């Protein structure tokens, strides 16, 4: 019985909380500021993320995180964001492994 209770409690810990879901939405909007609404880029130099393999997206973000990919400086392209310079290495370094996975799964499903 104790094992069942601990198992159920563990599952609840894995479920996204409203605050976590809101944080993911903020991060999605950050990605969309360059990669386009829904991850569909209209710019030749920014790849579309929509429909890409989630594992491939995670791998790319990890490569940026470890500076294994070239980090070209660009600016936000969409929305009301200021044209602030940024690069994917800096972006990837602000994300946890869990956040990278969540974002990759979201854009893979688009």
Secondary structure as a PSIPRED ss2 file (coil, helix, strand):
# PSIPRED VFORMAT (PSIPRED V4.0)

   1 X C   1.000  0.000  0.000
   2 X H   0.000  1.000  0.000
   3 X H   0.000  1.000  0.000
   4 X H   0.000  1.000  0.000
   5 X H   0.000  1.000  0.000
   6 X H   0.000  1.000  0.000
   7 X H   0.000  1.000  0.000
   8 X H   0.000  1.000  0.000
   9 X H   0.000  1.000  0.000
  10 X H   0.000  1.000  0.000
  11 X H   0.000  1.000  0.000
  12 X H   0.000  1.000  0.000
  13 X H   0.000  1.000  0.000
  14 X H   0.000  1.000  0.000
  15 X C   1.000  0.000  0.000
  16 X C   1.000  0.000  0.000
  17 X C   1.000  0.000  0.000
  18 X H   0.000  1.000  0.000
  19 X H   0.000  1.000  0.000
  20 X H   0.000  1.000  0.000
  21 X H   0.000  1.000  0.000
  22 X H   0.000  1.000  0.000
  23 X H   0.000  1.000  0.000
  24 X H   0.000  1.000  0.000
  25 X H   0.000  1.000  0.000
  26 X H   0.000  1.000  0.000
  27 X H   0.000  1.000  0.000
  28 X H   0.000  1.000  0.000
  29 X H   0.000  1.000  0.000
  30 X H   0.000  1.000  0.000
  31 X H   0.000  1.000  0.000
  32 X H   0.000  1.000  0.000
  33 X H   0.000  1.000  0.000
  34 X H   0.000  1.000  0.000
  35 X H   0.000  1.000  0.000
  36 X C   1.000  0.000  0.000
  37 X H   0.000  1.000  0.000
  38 X H   0.000  1.000  0.000
  39 X H   0.000  1.000  0.000
  40 X C   1.000  0.000  0.000
  41 X C   1.000  0.000  0.000
  42 X C   1.000  0.000  0.000
  43 X C   1.000  0.000  0.000
  44 X C   1.000  0.000  0.000
  45 X C   1.000  0.000  0.000
  46 X C   1.000  0.000  0.000
  47 X C   1.000  0.000  0.000
  48 X C   1.000  0.000  0.000
  49 X C   1.000  0.000  0.000
  50 X C   1.000  0.000  0.000
  51 X C   1.000  0.000  0.000
  52 X C   1.000  0.000  0.000
  53 X C   1.000  0.000  0.000
  54 X H   0.000  1.000  0.000
  55 X H   0.000  1.000  0.000
  56 X H   0.000  1.000  0.000
  57 X H   0.000  1.000  0.000
  58 X H   0.000  1.000  0.000
  59 X H   0.000  1.000  0.000
  60 X H   0.000  1.000  0.000
  61 X H   0.000  1.000  0.000
  62 X H   0.000  1.000  0.000
  63 X H   0.000  1.000  0.000
  64 X H   0.000  1.000  0.000
  65 X H   0.000  1.000  0.000
  66 X C   1.000  0.000  0.000
  67 X C   1.000  0.000  0.000
  68 X C   1.000  0.000  0.000
  69 X C   1.000  0.000  0.000
  70 X C   1.000  0.000  0.000
  71 X C   1.000  0.000  0.000
  72 X C   1.000  0.000  0.000
  73 X C   1.000  0.000  0.000
  74 X E   0.000  0.000  1.000
  75 X E   0.000  0.000  1.000
  76 X C   1.000  0.000  0.000
  77 X C   1.000  0.000  0.000
  78 X C   1.000  0.000  0.000
  79 X C   1.000  0.000  0.000
  80 X C   1.000  0.000  0.000
  81 X C   1.000  0.000  0.000
  82 X C   1.000  0.000  0.000
  83 X C   1.000  0.000  0.000
  84 X C   1.000  0.000  0.000
  85 X E   0.000  0.000  1.000
  86 X E   0.000  0.000  1.000
  87 X C   1.000  0.000  0.000
  88 X H   0.000  1.000  0.000
  89 X H   0.000  1.000  0.000
  90 X H   0.000  1.000  0.000
  91 X H   0.000  1.000  0.000
  92 X H   0.000  1.000  0.000
  93 X C   1.000  0.000  0.000
  94 X C   1.000  0.000  0.000
  95 X C   1.000  0.000  0.000
  96 X C   1.000  0.000  0.000
  97 X H   0.000  1.000  0.000
  98 X H   0.000  1.000  0.000
  99 X H   0.000  1.000  0.000
 100 X H   0.000  1.000  0.000
 101 X H   0.000  1.000  0.000
 102 X H   0.000  1.000  0.000
 103 X H   0.000  1.000  0.000
 104 X H   0.000  1.000  0.000
 105 X H   0.000  1.000  0.000
 106 X H   0.000  1.000  0.000
 107 X H   0.000  1.000  0.000
 108 X H   0.000  1.000  0.000
 109 X C   1.000  0.000  0.000
 110 X C   1.000  0.000  0.000
